Amino acid sequence: ADYSIFHLRPPKGRSETALQQIMAMVVLDKNIVSVHRNYLGKALFQRSVPNDPAFSYQWPLSDMRWIPARNLYSTKQVHPAYITILGSGTQPVRRNNELGAYITQYNAMGTTVTREPVHGSNPEGDIDSSITGCLTDNGEMMAGAGCFTPGVPCYLTNVQITDNGDASYSVIENALVWCINNQTLRGGPGPCNLSYGVEFGDPPIWSVTDIQTLAGTLLGQGDILVMAAGDDKGTYTTYPTGNVVVVQGTDKARTLANYLTHVQGDPAAAPGGVQPSVVRRHLKFLYYGSSFSAPFWCAGIAMLISINPSLTSAQASQILINTGSPVRDSSWSAVIPAFDRAIAAALN
């Protein structure tokens, strides 16, 4: 025969070793002409990886104490988690029906906000959704903070504000107004994730007066706006206290990543360094930024509310601050969510 099929079944958490073994065979045996790489994607999806905390690359999950939080979360969730994501939309694969049926999408780029089919046109939207909702089979995956509990799902409302990664103030404001006026469609009070911050020396979006005003209205009705600090490598000495939660990005050393925006006095931080994702079923390490830190924090808020529905979004965010693990930079007061401690606090 002209081909053979190698089927490796590595021990749990050893996908990287399996990859190394196969690649070593390719080097040593000249009779192996090529290797079809879908084996990696298939092996990952069979175990819902990389949302599996045992997967060796999931440092964001261990940093946020997700492993000890899993049992607490899965046994105490009494209410669906509702999350609104302002971004580029998402394109889930529904093979295992993991959240695919629980996503609705609207388009805010026109004169009116309209319902549209669930689809994605930019990987960042898929990744934001993956982090917040734990989509485990959407082709663009990262570690998720919002656990998918059978019978008590996480509902995602995507509001599309861009199809290329860039969004104007007017479109963002249009989407926020829609969020204010359509809380019922979004499932009730909860966090709204906007993974935009500051880039290339522009004023931080979270400092714009109109954004702060709209965020204040959201806050007044039990919602909360969670935003990325930005990726311009700058340092801002004035923290935007008040209506917006601004999330900074950390690296594997649990320090604020030096290639992301720092905001002095900002208490919120989450993993934002280069993180694993699966792009078209191949493992990649291409994505980083505070755009991926904000969804972790947003998901934490929704998680706590799903455990204790009497919490407001602001109270849930404050619990994440009060129970978080300090970053390792002594000059910064930011904390990374510690989900097990936050769950314990939400239950008391």
Secondary structure, DSSP 8 states (H G I E B T S, - for coil): -----------TT-HHHHHHHHHHHHHH-TT-----THHHHHHHHHTTTTS-TTSTT-HHHHHTTHHHHHHHHHHH--S-EEEEEEESB-----TT-SSGGGEEEEE-SSSS-EEE-S-BSSHHHHHHHHHHH--SSSSEE---SS--BTTB-EEEEEEE--SSS---HHHHHHHHHHHHHTTTTTTSS-EEEE-----TT---GGG-HHHHHHHHHHHHTT-EEEEE--SS--EESS--TTTEEEEEEE-TTSSB-TTS-EETT--BEEE-SSEEEEETTEEEEEE-STTTHHHHHHHHHHHHHHH-TTS-HHHHHHHHHHH-EE-S-TT---EE--HHHHHHHHH-
